[in-house]
């Protein structure tokens, strides 16, 4: 396994601090005849949050335009009668699965009258795609549009009233999607990350030009090793199972969600796996926010007052060109406080109001 230079503020460290990238243990998956098909379709409730009796839950699949089958959880209000409803596609955080944060958001918003879809992005969770545990700025942006495709052909849904919501690293993907997909009528993010920015520049834009070149060279050399072995190696390092006494506060924050019963899930890359060592390669040269100034879709940007990721949200808000935009900073909330509602800080009332106003 290749080790990054000690003096380098590397992609590995940026990912580790920024997305709770883990490498302590690697998950195993069943072999599929067709590598684009689902890895699994678990029928029983296996979420990190309790099931609501106000919502009907369905396991669903749909394909993106690259032919990869995505697996999602569709949540429908039980009291919906026969009228067509507005819908919201939800994904994130980066390296999480639909059984974690996105599922909680989806079920809660379904309780409030929306049909919602929490889905696993390509190459992760139960969704298809080989190799496993790799991300792509293009394909993962496409995953949001594929979710809109799926929602728009459901008989219970008004296809002219579809929104999307991206959590953490999927916030940047959501904004990138809405910059191109005019079918989306409202977009929100929660404690967003711009994954292309953090991979290209490091957390807090701390990476120098020399460090960026060294990181690109390391990834490029890793491609030789992967080509020779015939399979991608996982990213070195990772979130420890047990925190050291002097743990970085951000690492502790992620650990206290992904590595404990509060948020642990066996299919989550962040809980029990590792991204491939070359995952950052495309992100480093494909800025997700390139066309933010063209976004005119109603936009809600939510972040925490104490979130280390706050600067991503504030800069995204400034970059978005439309006038129908709002930045909400949740008092005393850190980044992970908005992953679940353990601290009662997710502003679900605000999300509900935003979508009801803009998905009329």
C-alpha positions in Angstrom: 0.0 0.0 0.0 1.4 3.4 -1.0 1.9 5.9 1.8 1.6 9.6 1.1 4.6 11.8 1.9 4.5 13.0 5.5 5.0 16.7 4.7 2.2 16.7 2.1 -1.2 18.1 2.9 -2.6 15.3 0.8 -5.8 14.3 -0.9 -5.9 11.5 1.7 -5.8 13.9 4.6 -8.3 16.3 3.0 -10.7 13.4 2.4 -10.1 12.0 5.9 -11.0 15.3 7.6 -13.6 16.4 5.1 -15.6 13.2 4.5 -14.7 10.8 7.2 -12.9 8.6 4.7 -12.1 5.3 6.2 -9.7 2.5 5.5 -9.6 0.4 8.7 -11.5 -2.5 7.1 -12.8 -3.2 3.6 -16.3 -4.4 2.9 -16.9 -7.5 0.8 -19.7 -7.8 -1.8 -21.4 -10.6 -3.5 -20.2 -11.2 -7.1 -22.7 -10.2 -9.8 -23.0 -11.5 -13.3 -23.8 -8.0 -14.4 -21.6 -5.5 -12.6 -24.1 -2.7 -13.2 -26.8 -4.5 -11.3 -27.6 -4.0 -7.5 -25.3 -5.5 -5.0 -28.3 -6.3 -2.7 -31.9 -5.5 -2.0 -32.3 -5.9 1.7 -36.1 -6.2 2.5 -36.1 -5.8 6.2 -35.8 -2.4 7.9 -32.1 -1.9 8.5 -31.9 1.9 8.9 -30.1 3.9 11.6 -33.4 5.6 12.6 -36.8 4.1 13.6 -39.5 3.5 11.0 -42.4 5.9 10.9 -46.0 4.6 10.9 -47.0 7.8 9.1 -45.1 6.8 5.9 -45.3 3.9 3.4 -41.9 2.6 2.5 -40.9 0.9 -0.8 -37.6 -0.5 -2.0 -37.0 0.6 -5.7 -34.5 0.5 -8.5 -33.8 2.7 -11.4 -31.0 3.2 -14.0 -28.9 6.2 -14.7 -27.9 7.0 -18.3 -24.7 5.0 -17.9 -26.7 1.9 -17.3 -25.9 1.5 -13.7 -28.8 0.4 -11.5 -29.3 2.5 -8.4 -31.2 1.3 -5.3 -33.4 3.6 -3.3 -36.0 3.9 -0.6 -39.2 5.5 -1.7 -41.2 7.1 1.2 -44.9 8.0 0.6 -47.2 9.8 3.1 -50.0 7.3 4.1 -52.6 10.0 4.0 -51.9 11.1 0.4 -55.3 10.0 -1.0 -55.3 10.0 -4.8 -53.7 13.3 -5.6 -50.4 13.7 -7.2 -47.7 15.0 -4.8 -44.5 17.0 -5.0 -41.4 14.8 -4.7 -37.8 15.2 -3.5 -34.7 13.1 -4.4 -32.1 13.0 -1.6 -28.6 11.7 -1.3 -25.5 12.1 0.9 -23.3 12.4 2.9 -20.3 11.5 0.8 -19.5 7.9 1.7 -22.8 7.3 3.5 -25.7 5.2 2.5 -29.5 5.7 2.3 -29.9 3.9 5.6 -28.2 6.8 7.3 -28.7 10.6 7.0 -30.5 10.8 3.6 -33.0 8.2 4.7 -33.8 10.2 7.9 -34.3 13.4 5.8 -36.5 11.5 3.3 -38.7 9.8 5.9 -39.2 13.1 7.9 -40.1 15.1 4.8 -42.5 12.3 3.7 -44.2 12.7 7.1 -44.7 16.3 6.1 -46.4 15.6 2.8 -43.8 14.9 0.2 -43.0 11.8 -1.7 -39.2 11.3 -1.2 -36.5 9.1 -2.6 -33.3 8.4 -0.7 -30.8 6.6 -2.9 -27.4 5.1 -2.9 -25.1 6.7 -5.5 -23.4 4.6 -8.1 -20.6 2.2 -6.9 -21.8 2.4 -3.2 -24.3 0.8 -0.9 -26.7 -1.4 -2.6 -26.4 0.3 -6.0 -24.6 -1.3 -8.9 -21.3 -0.3 -10.4 -17.8 -1.8 -10.4 -15.3 -1.3 -9.0 -16.9 -0.7 -5.6 -16.4 2.4 -3.5 -15.4 4.9 -6.1 -16.9 8.3 -6.8 -17.2 10.5 -9.9 -18.2 14.2 -10.3 -20.0 13.4 -13.5 -21.6 10.1 -12.7 -22.7 11.1 -9.2 -24.2 14.3 -10.6 -26.0 12.2 -13.2 -27.3 10.0 -10.3 -29.5 13.0 -9.2 -30.9 13.5 -12.6 -31.6 9.7 -12.9 -33.5 10.0 -9.6 -35.6 12.8 -11.2 -36.2 10.5 -14.2 -37.6 7.8 -11.8 -39.7 10.2 -9.7 -41.2 11.8 -12.8 -42.7 8.6 -14.1 -44.4 7.5 -10.9 -48.2 7.8 -11.0 -48.3 9.3 -7.5 -46.0 12.2 -8.4 -46.5 15.5 -10.3 -43.4 15.6 -12.5 -43.6 19.4 -12.6 -43.0 19.6 -8.8 -39.7 17.7 -8.2 -36.9 19.0 -6.0 -33.5 17.6 -4.9 -31.6 17.7 -1.6 -27.8 17.0 -1.2 -26.2 16.4 2.2 -22.5 17.0 2.8 -20.5 16.0 -0.3 -23.7 15.5 -2.3 -24.6 19.1 -1.8 -22.0 20.1 -4.4 -23.4 17.3 -6.7 -26.9 18.6 -6.2 -26.0 22.2 -7.2 -24.1 20.9 -10.2 -27.1 18.8 -11.2 -29.5 21.7 -11.0 -27.2 24.0 -13.0 -27.9 21.7 -16.0 -31.2 19.9 -15.3 -34.0 22.4 -15.8 -36.7 19.9 -14.6 -35.6 20.4 -11.0 -37.8 23.1 -9.5 -36.1 23.5 -6.1 -32.7 22.5 -4.6 -31.5 22.5 -1.1 -28.2 21.5 0.6 -27.4 20.6 4.2 -23.8 21.2 5.5 -22.6 21.0 2.0 -19.1 20.2 0.8 -17.7 21.0 -2.6 -15.9 17.7 -3.1 -14.0 19.0 -6.2 -12.7 21.9 -4.2 -11.6 20.0 -1.1 -9.9 17.3 -3.3 -8.1 19.9 -5.5 -7.2 22.4 -2.7 -7.4 20.5 0.6 -9.5 21.4 3.5 -9.7 25.2 4.1 -7.9 25.6 0.7 -4.6 24.7 2.5 -2.9 22.8 -0.3 -0.1 24.6 -2.1 0.6 24.2 -5.9 3.5 22.0 -5.1 1.4 19.8 -2.8 -1.3 19.5 -5.5 1.3 18.4 -8.0 2.7 15.9 -5.6 -0.7 14.5 -4.9 -1.6 14.2 -8.6 1.8 12.4 -9.1 1.0 10.0 -6.3 -2.4 9.2 -7.7 -1.0 8.8 -11.2 1.7 6.4 -9.9 -1.1 4.5 -8.1 -2.8 3.9 -11.4 0.3 1.9 -12.6 0.0 -0.3 -9.5 -3.8 -0.7 -10.0 -3.2 -1.6 -13.7 -0.6 -4.2 -12.7 -2.8 -5.8 -10.0 -5.9 -5.7 -12.1 -7.9 -4.0 -9.3 -8.0 -0.7 -7.5 -6.2 -0.4 -4.2 -8.1 1.3 -1.3 -7.1 4.7 0.0 -4.5 4.3 2.8 -5.1 5.5 6.3 -8.6 6.0 7.7 -10.9 6.8 10.5 -9.8 4.7 13.5 -12.1 2.3 15.3 -10.8 3.7 18.6 -9.9 7.4 18.9 -6.6 8.4 20.3 -6.6 10.9 23.2 -5.2 13.6 20.9 -7.7 13.1 18.0 -8.4 15.9 15.7 -11.8 17.5 16.6 -13.1 17.0 13.1 -12.1 13.3 13.1 -13.8 12.9 16.5 -16.9 14.5 15.1 -17.1 12.0 12.3 -16.1 9.1 14.4 -18.9 9.8 16.9 -21.4 9.3 14.0 -20.0 6.7 11.7 -18.1 4.4 14.1 -20.7 4.2 16.9 -24.3 2.8 17.0 -25.6 6.3 16.4 -24.8 6.2 12.7 -22.8 3.0 11.9 -24.0 1.0 9.0 -22.1 -2.0 7.5 -22.7 -0.9 3.9 -21.4 2.7 4.5 -17.9 3.5 3.1 -17.4 5.8 6.0 -18.4 3.2 8.6 -16.8 0.1 7.3 -14.9 0.6 4.1 -12.4 2.6 2.1 -12.6 4.7 -1.1 -10.3 3.6 -3.9 -6.9 5.3 -3.9 -7.5 7.1 -7.2 -11.0 8.4 -6.4 -9.8 12.0 -6.2 -8.3 12.0 -9.7 -11.3 13.3 -11.7 -12.6 15.5 -9.0 -9.3 17.5 -8.9 -9.8 18.8 -12.5 -13.6 19.0 -12.7 -14.9 21.9 -10.5 -18.5 21.2 -9.5 -19.4 24.8 -9.0 -18.2 26.0 -12.5 -21.7 27.1 -13.5 -23.2 28.1 -10.2 -23.7 31.6 -11.6 -26.2 30.1 -14.0 -28.4 28.6 -11.3 -31.8 30.4 -11.2 -33.7 27.5 -9.5 -34.9 28.4 -6.0 -32.1 27.4 -3.7 -31.8 26.8 0.1 -28.3 26.5 1.6 -28.3 25.2 5.2 -25.2 24.9 7.3 -24.1 24.9 11.0 -22.7 27.9 12.8 -19.8 25.8 14.1 -19.6 23.5 11.1 -16.0 23.2 9.7 -17.7 23.0 6.3 -19.4 26.4 6.7 -17.2 28.1 4.2 -18.4 25.8 1.4 -22.0 26.8 2.0 -21.3 30.5 2.3 -19.2 30.6 -0.9 -21.8 28.5 -2.8 -24.5 30.9 -1.7 -22.4 33.9 -3.1 -21.7 32.1 -6.4 -25.3 31.1 -7.2 -26.6 33.5 -9.8 -30.4 33.4 -9.0 -32.1 35.9 -6.7 -34.4 33.2 -5.1 -31.8 31.9 -2.8 -31.4 31.7 1.0 -28.5 30.9 3.4 -29.6 29.5 6.8 -26.9 29.1 9.5 -28.2 26.9 12.3 -27.0 28.3 15.7 -24.5 26.2 17.7 -24.6 23.3 15.2 -21.5 21.6 14.0 -21.2 19.6 10.7 -22.4 16.2 12.0 -25.2 17.8 14.1 -27.1 18.0 10.8 -26.6 14.4 9.8 -29.2 13.2 12.2 -31.5 14.8 14.7 -29.7 13.6 17.9 -29.2 17.2 18.9 -32.5 18.3 17.5 -30.8 20.9 15.2 -31.9 19.9 11.7 -34.3 22.7 10.6 -36.9 20.4 9.1 -39.5 23.2 9.4 -37.4 25.3 7.2 -36.9 22.6 4.6 -40.6 21.9 4.6 -41.5 25.5 4.1 -38.9 25.9 1.3 -40.2 22.9 -0.7 -43.9 23.7 -0.1 -43.3 27.3 -1.3 -41.3 26.3 -4.4 -43.0 23.0 -5.4 -46.5 24.4 -5.5 
